[in-house]
Structure formats: structure tokens, C-alpha cells
Amino acid sequence: MAKSPETEQPQKAIGWAARDNTGTFSPFHFSRRETGADDVTIKILFCGICHSDLHCARNEWGVTNYPIVPGHEIVGTVTKVGNNVSKFKEGDKVGVGVLVASCQKCESCQQGLENYCPNMILTYNSIDRDGTKTYGGYSDLIVVDQHYVLRFPDNMPLDAGAPLLCAGITVYSPMKYYGMTEPGKHLGVAGLGGLGHVAVKIGKAFGLKVTVISTSPKKESEAISKLGADAFLVSSDPAKVKAAMGTMDYIIDTVSAVHSLAPLLGLLKVNGKLVTVGLPEKPLEVPIFALVGARRLVGGSNVGGMKETQEMLDFCAKHNIAADIELVRMDQINTAMERLAKSDVKYRFVIDVGNSKLQ
């Protein structure tokens, strides 16, 4: 007879889980493994709410295995380390991002690209090597192999730094890989949400000219005066879009809803690069003539490996970059999810796990 989530592992844990595609959260008792020789046990203090958490909670991608405890922007304090752990000690402030294991043998892993390992194990809604389910950061504790734990810089705020573990690396990695870091070049950021607002900050830190591309005119003042963007383009204004055609070197597309790529491609110069990091529910059409006619590129990117994620955290700490957040308690998750679905957040919800009553 199969064990219940509460008894299949030795360490008792509690979180908030969605149990069906309504995506409604409620308290959930489950368990974590004991701290192994290479493991770090972490008391979770904060956990960001990523848009992918909403997709998974409602099974909008068709891959959810209920019950699900989301959360992969985890920050906390080390409470125990295994005998082989040398990187961390009790009391350290650490983070856990999108993945908690990989094969460490394949070509991707050998290149420090664990995020592209075909046997990568996600922080939640995945199956661990022992056959048990993984549960994420909407919970009180987590046990993770030291290789997948990140050191939090001393000057990084724990709450506002949490979203960098997904949103930050999701925009930092393609900037680095696709060469979108040359000072003075022009970067367009499509969508000013959880990912987009961090992309603006990181782009400015690289010395780029940054233009925010948005459907919402009301975001212009904040994009420029608060986030530091150089310009703002309302994508629904045909005259302004026409005037901006062929002016951008790169665009990071953070939009997670179905949308047309043609207008974005038209904004690019010859040899321009459009990199998509949003994950719409349905495939997007790629207008081939817009690519061929100006030797443009459309690419994609998916978070980053462990080395690059640590590099991103250190870069953000050096440049005083953190997310703009709204703290919520665990019992406010359902309201936060409803607001997130309406894009009613500036710009990332973070659960104050350490100060929440979980039951």
C-alpha cells in the first residue's frame, strides 16, 4: 500500500497545496527526506510567486500532478548540513531556484548547464530519484543537494532577492548567451511584469539603452522614473510603433500570453535578436519573411545553470538590483493568484513564509 505524502519521508513538513485545476490553495501536510551526506536542510523564510506557479496550479500546461506545492524562488536559512557538505554551514542565508537535481554526467551538466539536462529534476511537480514527488517553497522547509543551493550575497535583501532565483536568471542568462550586453546598444523589453522589470534593471546595469514595450500606457511613468528605462513604447499605438521600426538591437520578450511576434521583429535592426522567455499556453507564429529579410534571429532561453545563477546573484548584489515586490502571507495566496492572473501586481508577489501561520 502506497504511503501518504505525510508519511513517505522522515521529516514532517507543511505547506499550501492546490489539489485540482481550480488552483485553490489550502494547508497540506507532507514530508521531506532526512538530511543526506550531500544535503542542506533549509528553513524557508521567503518564496516568490512565479507566473509558472499559477499555470501549474491550474494545470494550464497539462502536466500538473496533484496535489502540488509550487514555489521555486526560495530563500532561507541553513539549519542542518550533511557530512560531505563543505560549501555551507548552519545559519547561512541561501537560495534554491528552479531545479534541485540533474544527472551531473551529460554534456549539458558537464558544461554547467544543468537547466538543460534531460534528467533535470524540478523543485516542484517532478519525481525525485527515490521515486517521491518534489514539493516547492510554499512550505516551511526543504532539503536540497548542496550542488543546487546558492549562496545569498550579504547585501542582498532576502525578500526582494527571492524572485531573482527565477525571474532574474531567466533574463540574465539570455543576455549573456546571446551577447546582449554591449554598452550603448538598444534593448527592448516586451512586457513589464515580474520578468520585465528585472530585465530593465539588469539591462541598465550592463550599460544598455532600454526601451519598455507595453500595451499599457499607464506604466510609462514608473518604467522611466522608477525602474530607469530610457524610453517607453505603447505597442498598441501604430504611429509610435512605426516610428520605432528598425531601431533596436535586441528584444527580450517576457510576455506569457499568446501574442504576435511580427510587430516585435519589425522593431529590430538588421541582425537584431528577439529572445523569448515567456511561456504562452499556445504556440506562437514566427513570420519567416521578417527574419529572412533582415537576418534577424528568434531564440529562446530557460533559466540558467548553477554557476551562472550564482554569477547573476553576485552581479545583482554588486549593482544593487532586486525585484520590486509585494509581501503576502501564506493565507493570502489565493487572493494573490487571482490578482496575478489579472496582472495586478508591481511586480512580484513574495510569500513571507517565516512570518506566516501555515496551518
JOHUDA-V725002 format. One record per backbone hydrogen bond with DSSP energy under -1.0 kcal/mol. CO is the residue of the C=O (numbers start at 0). NH is the residue of the N-H. E is the energy in kcal/mol with one decimal. If there is no record, write none. Layout:
co = [CO/CO]
nh = [NH/NH]
e = [E/E]
//
This chain:
co = [3/3/10/12/13/14/16/17/19/25/27/29/31/35/36/37/38/39/40/40/41/42/44/45/46/49/50/51/52/53/54/55/67/68/69/70/72/73/74/74/75/76/77/79/81/88/91/92/93/94/95/97/100/105/106/107/108/112/113/116/120/120/125/127/131/133/136/137/139/141/143/144/145/149/152/156/159/160/161/162/162/162/163/165/166/167/168/170/171/172/173/174/181/184/185/185/186/187/188/189/192/194/195/196/197/198/199/200/201/202/203/206/208/209/209/210/211/212/213/215/216/218/219/220/221/221/222/230/232/233/236/237/238/239/241/243/247/248/249/250/251/252/252/260/261/263/264/265/266/266/268/271/272/273/274/275/287/288/290/290/293/296/298/304/305/306/307/308/309/310/311/312/313/314/315/316/325/327/328/329/331/332/333/334/335/336/338/339/342/347/348/349/350/350/352]
nh = [6/7/31/29/139/27/25/67/22/16/14/12/10/38/83/145/81/143/78/79/141/76/353/74/350/52/54/55/56/57/59/58/17/135/137/136/47/95/44/45/93/42/90/40/84/91/77/151/75/149/73/122/120/109/110/112/111/115/116/119/99/100/133/130/127/124/138/15/43/41/39/147/148/94/155/160/322/163/164/165/166/167/168/169/170/171/172/174/175/176/177/179/184/208/248/249/210/251/212/253/196/198/199/200/201/202/203/204/205/207/206/183/186/229/230/188/232/190/234/218/219/222/223/224/225/226/228/211/213/236/240/241/242/243/244/246/268/272/187/274/189/276/277/264/265/266/267/245/246/247/271/296/250/298/252/300/291/292/293/295/270/273/275/308/309/310/311/312/313/314/315/316/317/318/320/319/349/351/331/332/335/336/337/338/339/340/343/342/344/325/48/327/46/352/355]
e = [-1.4/-1.6/-3.0/-2.3/-1.7/-2.9/-1.6/-2.5/-2.2/-2.6/-2.6/-2.4/-2.6/-1.5/-2.5/-3.1/-2.4/-2.5/-2.8/-1.3/-1.8/-2.1/-2.3/-2.5/-3.3/-1.1/-2.0/-2.7/-2.7/-1.8/-2.8/-1.2/-2.4/-3.4/-2.2/-1.7/-2.0/-2.2/-2.6/-2.2/-2.4/-3.0/-2.9/-2.8/-1.4/-1.9/-2.5/-2.2/-2.3/-2.8/-2.5/-2.4/-3.1/-2.5/-1.2/-3.2/-1.8/-2.5/-1.6/-1.8/-2.6/-1.1/-2.5/-1.9/-3.3/-1.8/-2.1/-2.1/-1.9/-3.0/-2.6/-2.1/-1.5/-2.5/-1.7/-1.7/-2.4/-1.4/-1.9/-1.5/-1.7/-1.1/-1.7/-2.2/-1.1/-2.3/-2.2/-1.3/-2.1/-2.8/-2.6/-2.6/-2.1/-3.0/-1.7/-2.1/-2.8/-2.7/-3.1/-2.3/-2.4/-2.2/-1.9/-1.4/-2.7/-2.7/-2.2/-1.8/-1.5/-2.3/-1.2/-2.7/-3.5/-2.3/-1.6/-2.7/-3.4/-2.8/-2.6/-1.6/-1.7/-2.5/-2.0/-2.9/-1.6/-2.1/-2.6/-2.3/-2.4/-1.9/-2.4/-2.5/-1.9/-1.2/-1.1/-1.4/-2.9/-1.8/-2.9/-2.8/-2.6/-2.8/-1.4/-2.5/-1.9/-1.0/-1.2/-1.7/-1.2/-2.5/-1.9/-2.2/-2.4/-2.7/-3.0/-1.0/-2.9/-2.4/-1.0/-2.0/-2.6/-3.1/-2.8/-2.2/-2.2/-2.1/-2.4/-2.2/-2.3/-2.4/-2.8/-2.3/-2.2/-1.9/-3.3/-1.0/-2.0/-3.0/-1.8/-1.6/-2.4/-2.8/-1.9/-2.3/-2.7/-2.2/-3.1/-1.9/-1.1/-2.0/-2.8/-2.4/-1.5/-1.9/-1.9]
//
